[in-house]
């Protein structure tokens, strides 16, 4: 039980640290799987197979981005951090005299 929660925490930490890489990997595996599925259907034209693969990949990308946003939201809620770390970024001028 402790090992599974430890591995779950390490997966969660990796996803938080590498959000775009996780979305990209999901997209690549999704388009690869979709092409493999569509390739097994011989009565479809190649252009239709590619369009279907792209549509499946877009749906997977939207789902992955939504998942990454939810992970980020819950990570912020869990840590108690507020989104104010860049609050003074636009209030302080670097060329102040």
C-alpha positions as CSV (number, residue, x, y, z in Angstrom):
1,X,0.0,0.0,0.0
2,X,2.8,2.4,0.9
3,X,4.7,1.5,-2.3
4,X,1.7,2.3,-4.5
5,X,1.1,5.6,-2.8
6,X,4.8,6.4,-3.1
7,X,4.8,5.6,-6.9
8,X,1.6,7.6,-7.3
9,X,3.2,10.6,-5.6
10,X,6.3,10.2,-7.9
11,X,4.1,10.1,-11.0
12,X,2.1,13.1,-9.8
13,X,5.4,15.0,-9.1
14,X,6.7,14.1,-12.6
15,X,3.4,15.3,-14.3
16,X,3.5,18.6,-12.3
17,X,7.2,19.1,-13.2
18,X,6.8,18.1,-16.9
19,X,3.2,19.1,-17.9
20,X,3.9,19.8,-21.6
21,X,6.1,16.7,-22.0
22,X,3.2,14.6,-20.5
23,X,0.7,16.2,-22.9
24,X,3.1,15.7,-25.9
25,X,3.7,12.0,-25.0
26,X,-0.1,11.5,-24.7
27,X,-0.6,13.2,-28.0
28,X,2.1,11.0,-29.7
29,X,0.8,7.8,-28.3
30,X,-2.8,8.9,-29.2
31,X,-2.0,9.7,-32.8
32,X,0.1,6.5,-33.1
33,X,-2.7,4.4,-31.7
34,X,-5.3,6.1,-33.9
35,X,-3.2,5.6,-37.0
36,X,-2.7,1.9,-36.1
37,X,-6.4,1.5,-35.6
38,X,-7.3,3.3,-38.8
39,X,-4.6,1.4,-40.7
40,X,-6.3,-1.9,-39.8
41,X,-9.5,-0.7,-41.7
42,X,-8.7,-1.4,-45.3
43,X,-11.8,0.2,-46.9
44,X,-10.8,3.7,-45.9
45,X,-8.8,6.1,-48.0
46,X,-5.5,7.3,-46.7
47,X,-6.6,10.9,-46.4
48,X,-9.6,9.8,-44.2
49,X,-7.3,7.8,-42.0
50,X,-5.0,10.7,-41.5
51,X,-8.0,13.1,-40.7
52,X,-9.4,10.6,-38.2
53,X,-6.0,10.2,-36.5
54,X,-5.7,14.0,-36.3
55,X,-9.2,14.4,-34.8
56,X,-8.5,11.7,-32.2
57,X,-5.2,13.3,-31.3
58,X,-6.9,16.7,-30.9
59,X,-9.5,15.2,-28.6
60,X,-6.7,13.5,-26.6
61,X,-4.7,16.7,-26.4
62,X,-7.7,18.6,-25.1
63,X,-8.3,15.9,-22.5
64,X,-4.6,16.0,-21.5
65,X,-4.5,19.8,-21.2
66,X,-7.6,19.7,-19.1
67,X,-6.0,17.0,-16.9
68,X,-2.8,19.0,-16.6
69,X,-4.8,22.1,-15.6
70,X,-6.7,20.1,-13.0
71,X,-3.4,18.7,-11.6
72,X,-2.0,22.2,-11.4
73,X,-5.1,23.5,-9.7
74,X,-5.2,20.7,-7.1
75,X,-1.4,21.1,-6.6
76,X,-1.9,24.8,-5.8
77,X,-4.8,24.0,-3.5
78,X,-2.8,21.3,-1.7
79,X,0.2,23.5,-1.2
80,X,-1.9,26.5,-0.1
81,X,0.1,28.7,-2.5
82,X,-1.6,31.7,-3.9
83,X,-1.2,33.1,-7.4
84,X,0.4,36.2,-6.1
85,X,4.1,35.4,-6.7
86,X,4.0,37.7,-9.8
87,X,1.8,40.3,-8.2
88,X,4.5,43.0,-8.1
89,X,5.9,42.2,-11.5
90,X,4.0,44.9,-13.2
91,X,4.0,47.4,-10.4
92,X,7.7,47.8,-10.0
93,X,9.6,49.4,-12.8
94,X,13.2,48.1,-13.4
95,X,14.3,51.5,-14.7
96,X,13.2,53.4,-11.6
97,X,15.3,56.5,-10.9
